[in-house]
Amino acid sequence: PLQKVGAVIGALKSGQIDAWAIVPHIGKALAGADAVKVIGKVADYLPDYQVTTVFTSTANATQERARTAAFLSAFARGADDFNAVLVDRTAGDEAAEEMARLIHNYVYTDRPYEKARGPIVNGAMRINKGAALNLASVQDQLDWFKAEGLVKDSITLDTLVDTSYVATQ
């Protein structure tokens, strides 16, 4: 029954579950409505935790190498701007509004901008400089998933990550 975000939100608000680790834009909205209390942030416990990364299909990676490499290059160049505007909030409100509108062209496109803006702004998480991937964190996470029996032992870091695409740390 808890396979959908809405069901988990309902279970959390009603006390059927005690806690949940969730992306910021949902957590901030729930906390702002006094529906939940933030008890900790992943970054407080695992400061270098690799939260997410960019994925593509095997077909794109093998057949569209130039296109995917160009996208990643542009994405990496925009990381500092994104962090300044939406994460650190040092570029001002006008810049934040402009970036949120730009991002809305690609995410939450099924919603009007007014409804998409909040999740875009509240969901902004720091991107590593140059969009570098923290391989040690990815390995730690892979090891945990293996230990929990959630990933086959045959899966390796090389199975997950093509380091020829992106800078690593």
GROMACS elastic network, one bead per residue, 0.5 to 0.9 nm:
[ bonds ]
;  ai    aj funct       b0    kb
    1     4     6  0.76335   500
    1     7     6  0.69532   500
    1     8     6  0.84559   500
    2     5     6  0.73867   500
    2     6     6  0.83223   500
    2     7     6  0.53397   500
    2     8     6  0.53458   500
    2    11     6  0.80171   500
    3     6     6  0.87244   500
    3     7     6  0.70727   500
    3     8     6  0.75216   500
    4     7     6  0.53541   500
    4     8     6  0.65265   500
    4     9     6  0.88116   500
    5     8     6  0.51637   500
    5     9     6  0.61611   500
    5    10     6  0.86235   500
    6     9     6  0.50548   500
    6    10     6  0.61785   500
    6    11     6  0.86074   500
    7    10     6  0.51015   500
    7    11     6  0.61421   500
    7    12     6  0.85979   500
    8    12     6  0.60588   500
    8    13     6  0.85278   500
    8    17     6  0.80896   500
    8    20     6  0.82609   500
    9    12     6  0.51460   500
    9    13     6  0.61179   500
    9    14     6  0.85469   500
    9    20     6  0.88759   500
    9    26     6  0.89975   500
    9    30     6  0.84922   500
   10    13     6  0.51724   500
   10    14     6  0.60600   500
   10    15     6  0.84905   500
   10    16     6  0.83039   500
   11    14     6  0.52243   500
   11    15     6  0.60305   500
   11    17     6  0.56581   500
   11    18     6  0.86357   500
   12    15     6  0.52194   500
   12    16     6  0.60032   500
   12    17     6  0.51404   500
   12    18     6  0.64344   500
   12    19     6  0.67248   500
   12    20     6  0.75594   500
   12    35     6  0.85581   500
   12    36     6  0.77119   500
   13    16     6  0.77531   500
   13    17     6  0.83098   500
   13    30     6  0.87642   500
   13    35     6  0.59384   500
   13    36     6  0.67272   500
   14    17     6  0.78612   500
   15    18     6  0.62417   500
   15    19     6  0.89451   500
   17    20     6  0.79487   500
   19    39     6  0.88203   500
   21    27     6  0.84543   500
   21    41     6  0.83418   500
   21    42     6  0.79993   500
   22    25     6  0.84690   500
   22    26     6  0.68297   500
   22    27     6  0.61688   500
   23    26     6  0.59286   500
   23    27     6  0.63012   500
   23    28     6  0.86745   500
   23   123     6  0.68595   500
   24    28     6  0.56897   500
   24    29     6  0.83023   500
   24   119     6  0.86913   500
   24   122     6  0.62397   500
   24   123     6  0.51939   500
   24   124     6  0.76790   500
   24   125     6  0.78861   500
   25    28     6  0.53433   500
   25    29     6  0.62724   500
   25    30     6  0.87583   500
   25   118     6  0.74767   500
   25   119     6  0.52039   500
   25   120     6  0.75572   500
   25   121     6  0.76736   500
   25   124     6  0.78045   500
   26    29     6  0.52559   500
   26    30     6  0.62544   500
   26    31     6  0.86020   500
   26   119     6  0.75710   500
   26   122     6  0.80671   500
   26   123     6  0.77831   500
   27    30     6  0.52038   500
   27    31     6  0.60268   500
   27    32     6  0.83614   500
   27    36     6  0.81173   500
   27    38     6  0.77108   500
   28    31     6  0.51198   500
   28    32     6  0.58170   500
   28    33     6  0.84865   500
   28    38     6  0.85704   500
   28   122     6  0.70058   500
   28   123     6  0.87403   500
   29    32     6  0.50438   500
   29    33     6  0.62275   500
   29    34     6  0.86993   500
   29    35     6  0.86630   500
   29   118     6  0.88281   500
   29   119     6  0.87852   500
   29   122     6  0.83234   500
   30    33     6  0.52212   500
   30    34     6  0.63762   500
   30    35     6  0.52119   500
   30    36     6  0.57674   500
   30    37     6  0.82482   500
   31    35     6  0.57782   500
   31    37     6  0.57421   500
   31    38     6  0.66595   500
   32    35     6  0.75406   500
   32    36     6  0.82904   500
   33    36     6  0.77789   500
   34    37     6  0.70603   500
   38    41     6  0.77101   500
   40    43     6  0.85670   500
   40    44     6  0.69886   500
   40    45     6  0.81309   500
   41    44     6  0.53119   500
   41    45     6  0.70247   500
   41    46     6  0.88026   500
   42    45     6  0.53816   500
   42    46     6  0.58600   500
   42    47     6  0.74598   500
   42    49     6  0.76498   500
   42    51     6  0.89991   500
   43    48     6  0.70734   500
   43    49     6  0.66598   500
   44    47     6  0.57699   500
   45    49     6  0.87582   500
   46    49     6  0.52561   500
   47    50     6  0.89704   500
   48    51     6  0.88406   500
   48   134     6  0.75523   500
   48   136     6  0.89699   500
   48   137     6  0.69196   500
   49   134     6  0.77676   500
   49   136     6  0.89357   500
   49   137     6  0.55923   500
   49   138     6  0.80403   500
   49   141     6  0.88081   500
   50    53     6  0.76319   500
   50   133     6  0.72730   500
   50   134     6  0.60022   500
   50   135     6  0.82278   500
   50   136     6  0.88053   500
   50   137     6  0.56736   500
   50   138     6  0.64190   500
   50   141     6  0.87418   500
   51   125     6  0.85739   500
   53   127     6  0.89910   500
   53   131     6  0.84459   500
   53   133     6  0.73568   500
   54    72     6  0.82806   500
   56    59     6  0.81810   500
   56    60     6  0.63212   500
   56    61     6  0.66516   500
   56    68     6  0.81400   500
   57    60     6  0.52096   500
   57    61     6  0.62574   500
   57    62     6  0.86542   500
   58    61     6  0.50057   500
   58    62     6  0.60656   500
   58    63     6  0.82274   500
   59    62     6  0.52859   500
   59    63     6  0.55546   500
   59    64     6  0.73426   500
   60    63     6  0.52861   500
   60    65     6  0.67353   500
   60    67     6  0.83184   500
   60    68     6  0.69862   500
   61    64     6  0.58208   500
   61    65     6  0.53882   500
   61    66     6  0.89427   500
   61    67     6  0.89284   500
   61    68     6  0.67250   500
   61    69     6  0.87053   500
   62    65     6  0.58619   500
   63    66     6  0.86525   500
   64    67     6  0.53867   500
   64    68     6  0.61650   500
   64    69     6  0.84841   500
   65    68     6  0.52880   500
   65    69     6  0.59109   500
   65    70     6  0.84215   500
   66    69     6  0.51754   500
   66    70     6  0.60382   500
   66    71     6  0.86199   500
   67    70     6  0.51321   500
   67    71     6  0.62505   500
   67    72     6  0.87402   500
   68    71     6  0.50717   500
   68    72     6  0.62408   500
   68    73     6  0.85843   500
   68   165     6  0.84371   500
   69    72     6  0.51499   500
   69    73     6  0.60995   500
   69    74     6  0.86762   500
   69   165     6  0.63176   500
   69   166     6  0.84901   500
   70    73     6  0.50666   500
   70    74     6  0.62641   500
   70    75     6  0.85316   500
   71    74     6  0.52443   500
   71    75     6  0.60479   500
   71    76     6  0.85739   500
   72    76     6  0.59919   500
   72    77     6  0.85409   500
   72   131     6  0.81797   500
   72   165     6  0.74608   500
   72   166     6  0.73043   500
   73    76     6  0.51847   500
   73    77     6  0.63001   500
   73    78     6  0.87676   500
   73   130     6  0.84020   500
   73   131     6  0.88138   500
   73   165     6  0.87993   500
   73   166     6  0.82366   500
   74    77     6  0.51030   500
   74    78     6  0.63099   500
   74    79     6  0.88554   500
   75    78     6  0.51928   500
   75    79     6  0.64130   500
   75   130     6  0.81106   500
   75   131     6  0.71962   500
   76    79     6  0.52615   500
   76    80     6  0.81141   500
   76   127     6  0.86555   500
   76   128     6  0.85977   500
   76   129     6  0.73250   500
   76   132     6  0.78520   500
   76   166     6  0.85856   500
   77    80     6  0.70325   500
   77    81     6  0.80795   500
   77   129     6  0.86018   500
   77   130     6  0.62238   500
   77   131     6  0.80414   500
   78    81     6  0.53220   500
   78    82     6  0.60939   500
   78    83     6  0.86530   500
   78   130     6  0.81021   500
   78   131     6  0.87264   500
   79    82     6  0.51157   500
   79    83     6  0.61438   500
   79    84     6  0.86316   500
   79   126     6  0.82542   500
   79   127     6  0.57821   500
   79   128     6  0.70931   500
   79   129     6  0.62364   500
   79   130     6  0.62464   500
   79   131     6  0.63008   500
   80    83     6  0.51556   500
   80    84     6  0.61540   500
   80    85     6  0.85582   500
   80   127     6  0.77837   500
   80   128     6  0.83433   500
   80   129     6  0.64413   500
   80   130     6  0.76742   500
   81    84     6  0.51798   500
   81    85     6  0.60329   500
   81    86     6  0.84154   500
   81    91     6  0.86783   500
   82    85     6  0.52489   500
   82    86     6  0.57885   500
   82    87     6  0.70801   500
   82    88     6  0.88658   500
   82    96     6  0.89776   500
   82    99     6  0.78204   500
   82   124     6  0.84038   500
   82   126     6  0.80744   500
   82   127     6  0.78085   500
   83    86     6  0.56505   500
   83    88     6  0.58746   500
   83    89     6  0.77552   500
   83    90     6  0.88312   500
   83   124     6  0.82085   500
   83   125     6  0.78000   500
   83   126     6  0.57535   500
   83   127     6  0.66650   500
   83   128     6  0.88601   500
   84    87     6  0.60070   500
   84    89     6  0.56920   500
   84    90     6  0.54391   500
   84    91     6  0.60050   500
   85    88     6  0.63751   500
   85    90     6  0.60524   500
   85    91     6  0.50544   500
   85    92     6  0.70505   500
   85    93     6  0.83057   500
   85    95     6  0.62210   500
   85    96     6  0.53901   500
   85    99     6  0.74721   500
   86    89     6  0.53180   500
   86    90     6  0.82561   500
   86    91     6  0.83395   500
   86    95     6  0.85699   500
   86    96     6  0.59202   500
   86    99     6  0.78983   500
   86   100     6  0.82978   500
   86   120     6  0.89904   500
   86   121     6  0.63171   500
   86   122     6  0.84148   500
   86   124     6  0.60729   500
   86   125     6  0.81551   500
   86   126     6  0.86868   500
   87    90     6  0.83632   500
   87   121     6  0.84042   500
   87   122     6  0.89126   500
   87   124     6  0.59952   500
   87   125     6  0.62672   500
   87   126     6  0.61150   500
   88    91     6  0.82030   500
   88   126     6  0.85470   500
   89    92     6  0.63213   500
   89    93     6  0.78247   500
   89    95     6  0.89651   500
   89    96     6  0.75084   500
   90    93     6  0.88142   500
   91    94     6  0.79379   500
   91    95     6  0.58978   500
   91    96     6  0.72598   500
   92    95     6  0.55419   500
   92    96     6  0.64377   500
   92    97     6  0.88556   500
   93    97     6  0.61292   500
   93    98     6  0.85787   500
   94    97     6  0.51198   500
   94    98     6  0.61665   500
   94    99     6  0.86244   500
   95    98     6  0.50322   500
   95    99     6  0.60839   500
   95   100     6  0.84805   500
   96    99     6  0.51901   500
   96   100     6  0.60310   500
   96   101     6  0.85516   500
   96   121     6  0.79112   500
   97   100     6  0.51498   500
   97   101     6  0.61976   500
   97   102     6  0.86345   500
   97   117     6  0.84001   500
   97   121     6  0.88669   500
   98   101     6  0.52139   500
   98   102     6  0.62526   500
   98   103     6  0.87437   500
   99   103     6  0.61086   500
   99   104     6  0.84486   500
  100   103     6  0.51286   500
  100   104     6  0.60547   500
  100   105     6  0.89136   500
  100   113     6  0.87542   500
  100   116     6  0.86554   500
  100   117     6  0.62212   500
  100   118     6  0.89676   500
  100   120     6  0.63595   500
  100   121     6  0.66048   500
  101   104     6  0.50126   500
  101   105     6  0.68159   500
  101   113     6  0.72299   500
  101   117     6  0.75776   500
  102   105     6  0.55572   500
  102   106     6  0.77244   500
  103   106     6  0.55485   500
  103   107     6  0.62603   500
  103   108     6  0.88211   500
  103   120     6  0.75438   500
  104   107     6  0.50623   500
  104   108     6  0.61776   500
  104   109     6  0.61398   500
  104   111     6  0.89717   500
  104   112     6  0.89544   500
  104   113     6  0.67406   500
  104   116     6  0.69360   500
  104   117     6  0.74983   500
  104   120     6  0.75917   500
  105   108     6  0.79978   500
  105   109     6  0.62683   500
  106   109     6  0.62877   500
  107   110     6  0.82123   500
  107   116     6  0.81560   500
  107   120     6  0.81119   500
  108   111     6  0.55723   500
  108   112     6  0.81400   500
  108   113     6  0.82171   500
  108   115     6  0.86804   500
  108   116     6  0.58157   500
  108   117     6  0.88900   500
  108   119     6  0.86657   500
  108   120     6  0.83318   500
  109   112     6  0.72388   500
  109   113     6  0.79726   500
  109   116     6  0.78842   500
  110   116     6  0.87906   500
  111   114     6  0.79747   500
  111   115     6  0.61016   500
  111   116     6  0.59430   500
  112   115     6  0.55675   500
  112   116     6  0.63130   500
  112   117     6  0.87095   500
  113   117     6  0.57610   500
  114   117     6  0.55617   500
  114   118     6  0.77234   500
  115   118     6  0.66028   500
  115   119     6  0.78957   500
  116   119     6  0.57211   500
  116   120     6  0.62258   500
  116   121     6  0.87411   500
  117   120     6  0.51350   500
  117   121     6  0.60646   500
  117   122     6  0.83524   500
  118   121     6  0.53017   500
  118   122     6  0.57618   500
  118   123     6  0.79595   500
  119   122     6  0.51728   500
  119   123     6  0.54358   500
  119   124     6  0.83279   500
  120   123     6  0.52560   500
  120   124     6  0.63962   500
  121   124     6  0.55260   500
  122   125     6  0.84109   500
  124   127     6  0.88973   500
  126   129     6  0.89404   500
  127   130     6  0.80256   500
  127   131     6  0.58683   500
  127   132     6  0.81141   500
  128   132     6  0.54294   500
  128   133     6  0.72990   500
  128   134     6  0.84738   500
  129   132     6  0.60893   500
  130   133     6  0.89348   500
  130   166     6  0.83964   500
  130   167     6  0.70696   500
  131   166     6  0.73052   500
  131   167     6  0.70800   500
  131   168     6  0.84383   500
  132   166     6  0.62687   500
  132   169     6  0.62677   500
  133   136     6  0.89056   500
  133   137     6  0.86898   500
  133   138     6  0.82207   500
  133   163     6  0.86320   500
  133   166     6  0.70319   500
  133   167     6  0.63192   500
  133   169     6  0.60307   500
  134   137     6  0.55141   500
  134   138     6  0.64493   500
  134   139     6  0.88143   500
  134   167     6  0.89424   500
  134   168     6  0.58072   500
  135   139     6  0.60409   500
  135   140     6  0.85160   500
  135   157     6  0.82631   500
  135   161     6  0.86557   500
  135   168     6  0.63871   500
  135   169     6  0.62840   500
  136   139     6  0.51090   500
  136   140     6  0.61624   500
  136   141     6  0.86577   500
  136   169     6  0.77951   500
  137   141     6  0.61712   500
  137   142     6  0.85342   500
  138   141     6  0.51280   500
  138   142     6  0.60959   500
  138   143     6  0.85705   500
  138   157     6  0.76664   500
  138   160     6  0.89881   500
  139   142     6  0.50011   500
  139   143     6  0.60650   500
  139   144     6  0.85771   500
  139   156     6  0.84680   500
  139   157     6  0.63479   500
  140   143     6  0.51348   500
  140   144     6  0.62676   500
  140   145     6  0.87681   500
  141   144     6  0.50573   500
  141   145     6  0.62519   500
  141   146     6  0.86233   500
  142   145     6  0.51389   500
  142   146     6  0.61988   500
  142   147     6  0.86107   500
  142   151     6  0.77219   500
  142   155     6  0.83815   500
  142   156     6  0.79152   500
  142   157     6  0.75543   500
  143   146     6  0.50848   500
  143   147     6  0.61122   500
  143   148     6  0.86373   500
  143   151     6  0.88390   500
  143   153     6  0.89059   500
  144   147     6  0.50134   500
  144   148     6  0.61999   500
  144   149     6  0.86274   500
  144   150     6  0.86212   500
  144   151     6  0.89806   500
  145   148     6  0.51407   500
  145   149     6  0.62635   500
  145   150     6  0.50954   500
  145   151     6  0.55389   500
  145   152     6  0.86085   500
  146   149     6  0.50108   500
  146   150     6  0.57741   500
  146   152     6  0.62708   500
  146   153     6  0.59966   500
  146   155     6  0.85658   500
  147   150     6  0.76159   500
  147   151     6  0.82518   500
  147   153     6  0.87362   500
  148   151     6  0.78074   500
  149   152     6  0.69585   500
  149   153     6  0.83333   500
  151   154     6  0.83320   500
  151   155     6  0.70673   500
  152   155     6  0.57529   500
  153   156     6  0.77128   500
  154   159     6  0.89914   500
  155   158     6  0.81206   500
  155   159     6  0.59885   500
  155   160     6  0.76917   500
  156   159     6  0.50677   500
  156   160     6  0.67226   500
  156   161     6  0.88669   500
  157   160     6  0.51874   500
  157   161     6  0.60147   500
  157   162     6  0.88593   500
  158   161     6  0.52773   500
  158   162     6  0.66008   500
  158   163     6  0.82498   500
  159   162     6  0.78372   500
  161   164     6  0.87739   500
  161   165     6  0.88243   500
  162   165     6  0.60847   500
  162   166     6  0.77870   500
  163   166     6  0.56153   500
  163   167     6  0.70157   500
  163   168     6  0.71308   500
  164   167     6  0.79038   500
